[in-house]
Amino acid sequence: MAPALRRMCCPSEEQYVESLFSSIASRYDLINSVLSLGLHKAWRRFAVSLARLSPGNSTLDVCCGTGDFALELAKAVGSTGTVIAIDFSEPMLEIARQKADRAGLSQIDFVKADACDLPFADDSFDCAVVGFGLRNIAEFGRAIAELSRVVKPGGRVISLEIFGIRTTWASAIWKLYFNVAGPWVARFLRGDPQAYTYLPRSVESFATPEEMARQFETQGLENVRWYKLACGAVCVHLGTKPLTKSAPPCVSSEKQDQQNFKGFERE
Ligand SMILES: C[S@@+](CC[C@H](N)C(=O)[O-])C[C@H]1O[C@@H](n2cnc3c(N)ncnc32)[C@H](O)[C@@H]1O
């Protein structure tokens, strides 16, 4: 069955996800850093470098949470560029705004919006990213379609997501770490342990990296590929919006990406 159809979408599921993230907003960054062993910042930097942005570019961060991806995008596009960051959790957005203020990055605009119904015109952004967001969206294919719609022809859509380790012997260690350590760490750091039992469940019921790549293609993106981080537990997917229907696929930059990031495994 197609991954987009595997999970049912209903308003109460969206409300559950929204209230869950709102309830952990104040502890999200700390718990994120502990659970990812501090690696999440490097993963985002890697993903932003794949966007190949220039000063003055316009970018979109979907499911921005506490804004770490948006802050990285803002550094890449500089003070003449723009970053719009959306999320449906107001407490997450509030923390993101405070972080941007503290960093003096006034080019970021944080907006409350739904990833499946983006309030932007077609072909608006040079690049759109989503970090650890698609897994939380029942109809994640629809969110990818929205990302693809609002990116300019030739622009890139990038997703950073947890997939877990499902096939090798390391999956047992992975499960122990996420199912047991996650909620325990959350309890210790006074987050909501329930939220961190949701995390492994959401990873287990989510698409595989291959299914995600197919969704990118189904939503009209081309030159789709992905990079494995953290032994494949985390992947960055990348796709390009075609220049025009008749134009040849945009493949010119792939070699350069590979040269720039030799340390990462590419599929
Ligand atoms: C795991 S956090 C990721 C935050 C951030 N992107 C990061 O890299 O740390 C997922 C975020 O997605 C948001 N979210 C989930 N579903 C959404 C939707 N349909 N529309 C907008 N935001 C959504 C949640 O509120 C939450 O802030």
The ligand as an SDF file (V2000), in Angstrom:
LIG
                    3D

 27 29  0  0  0  0  0  0  0  0999 V2000
    9.7910   17.1700   15.5980 C   0  0  0  0  0  0  0  0  0  0  0  0
    9.3280   18.8530   15.4390 S   0  0  0  0  0  0  0  0  0  0  0  0
   10.5480   19.4440   14.3250 C   0  0  0  0  0  0  0  0  0  0  0  0
   10.9160   20.8790   14.5460 C   0  0  0  0  0  0  0  0  0  0  0  0
   12.0430   21.4260   13.6970 C   0  0  0  0  0  0  0  0  0  0  0  0
   11.7620   21.3790   12.2890 N   0  0  0  0  0  0  0  0  0  0  0  0
   13.3650   20.7690   13.9730 C   0  0  0  0  0  0  0  0  0  0  0  0
   14.1170   20.5430   13.0070 O   0  0  0  0  0  0  0  0  0  0  0  0
   13.7080   20.5310   15.1240 O   0  0  0  0  0  0  0  0  0  0  0  0
    7.8990   18.7180   14.4070 C   0  0  0  0  0  0  0  0  0  0  0  0
    7.1460   20.0270   14.2650 C   0  0  0  0  0  0  0  0  0  0  0  0
    6.1690   19.8760   13.2310 O   0  0  0  0  0  0  0  0  0  0  0  0
    5.0120   20.5880   13.5840 C   0  0  0  0  0  0  0  0  0  0  0  0
    3.9030   20.0550   12.7880 N   0  0  0  0  0  0  0  0  0  0  0  0
    3.4630   18.7730   12.7420 C   0  0  0  0  0  0  0  0  0  0  0  0
    2.4520   18.6560   11.8530 N   0  0  0  0  0  0  0  0  0  0  0  0
    2.2670   19.8860   11.3050 C   0  0  0  0  0  0  0  0  0  0  0  0
    1.3870   20.4070   10.3160 C   0  0  0  0  0  0  0  0  0  0  0  0
    0.4740   19.6320    9.7050 N   0  0  0  0  0  0  0  0  0  0  0  0
    1.4620   21.7180    9.9930 N   0  0  0  0  0  0  0  0  0  0  0  0
    2.3710   22.5160   10.6180 C   0  0  0  0  0  0  0  0  0  0  0  0
    3.2280   22.0870   11.5710 N   0  0  0  0  0  0  0  0  0  0  0  0
    3.1830   20.7830   11.9060 C   0  0  0  0  0  0  0  0  0  0  0  0
    4.8950   20.3940   15.0830 C   0  0  0  0  0  0  0  0  0  0  0  0
    4.1240   21.3860   15.7080 O   0  0  0  0  0  0  0  0  0  0  0  0
    6.3710   20.4560   15.5070 C   0  0  0  0  0  0  0  0  0  0  0  0
    6.7580   21.7450   15.8880 O   0  0  0  0  0  0  0  0  0  0  0  0
  1  2  1  0
  2  3  1  0
  2 10  1  0
  3  4  1  0
  4  5  1  0
  5  6  1  0
  5  7  1  0
  7  8  2  0
  7  9  1  0
 10 11  1  0
 11 12  1  0
 11 26  1  0
 12 13  1  0
 13 14  1  0
 13 24  1  0
 14 15  1  0
 14 23  1  0
 15 16  2  0
 16 17  1  0
 17 18  1  0
 17 23  2  0
 18 19  1  0
 18 20  2  0
 20 21  1  0
 21 22  2  0
 22 23  1  0
 24 25  1  0
 24 26  1  0
 26 27  1  0
M  CHG  2   2   1   9  -1
M  END
$$$$
